[in-house]
Amino acid sequence: MSAFTRKDGRLYAVLAGLYLAQGIPTYLLLVALPPLMRESGASRTAIGLFSLLMLPLILKFAVAPLVDRFSPLPRLGHRRGWVIPTQLLVSALIAAMALFDPGQPGTLFALCLAITILSSLQDIATDGYAVRHLSERTRATGNAIQAGAVALGVLIGGTLALVLFHRLGWAPTILLVAALSLLPLLGALWMRETPDGGEKTNDATPRPRASLRRFFRNPNAWAILGFALTYRASEGLVRGMEGTFLVDMGLPVAWIGYLSGGAAATAGLIGTGIAAVVIARMGLTATLVLLGTLRTLCFLGFTLSAAHILPGIETAISASAFQTLIRYMELVAIYSLFMKAAAGDQPGTDFTILACAELIVYLIGASVAGYLADTLGYPVLFGTATLISAVGIALALKQLRRFTRRQALQPAAL
């Protein structure tokens, strides 16, 4: 094993800051806002439609080549020129949310949509930077740090907001989260880039222009896309209504905050390390099957809880906590696979396409989750998710094996 270097530490610190900057606003909208809206009187259907805020994160693949090519502030460096201005605007829009009541879904939706558009641009730049600078030796640690930073984003943007809401009120809580979302920008100061828009390189040969066509011309692309579309196809159905289900079960909002915080902290501090060890001993394919199976069992727990077959609130809390742990373990494995596949001349574009493929099925599930819960009930909703999760594992495994075979025959990156 290669020794840890000072350069590695600098890179890991940068990635921790960049991914934390993404996590705080994202999980404010996805984790904290739905139960706060429900408590303020918003309907489950309206809350479910807020999952459409994921749309910019899914469509960002269309602009990813532009982010790979250009920077709005090239004097700051290519990707840093995207990260700094977008995060400043995101923090300002979060602060603007304090002016409106959480029971006003129309106004909040407009602000949140602007936040997700800016965050999607920042996400492309951050992922491109990570793919370019993480090597085969540092990729596993880098992805573990990424997952840990996301978990910390849940603690700040999701858990802290839920806990502080009943102590400080809506406006002070939102303003505090907006201020905290600025702190990770300190990591951007350590980013190593050339002012002309590309990372430092000794190769004077101009790189080909980034484009969507270059990704889809590679035969390996279709196999890895198949994996991305199937492996976690069921997650949106559960995540879209998880917080709302716990509220309807009678769990106080503050308790939901403590629950998600404890699970996220476990995933960030322990789960990522466990995932790295399991991958090293079992291999990536076996690890993904194991984690997918455990996720399916968590969804089954939600189903049995909603159907009152097992003790309702106890089973739901256990399933929620363990599902969060599994989710962050999955991030380490999935992003390692995606970064390996995207390690070419257009890293931001290639990684973004794969991430968007995974998000599109999440959007579909989360968008209809509220409607299914209202019309068919929670047991049918969660039971459907359990079945889709089990089938998705088998389909994803087939595509992963296909990708591995083709990559061995054609080692060039996407």
Summary of the structure (lengths in Angstrom):
residues: 414
radius of gyration: 20.5
end to end distance: 27.3
largest distance: 65.6
contacts: 1536
relative contact order: 0.16
helix: 80%
strand: 0%
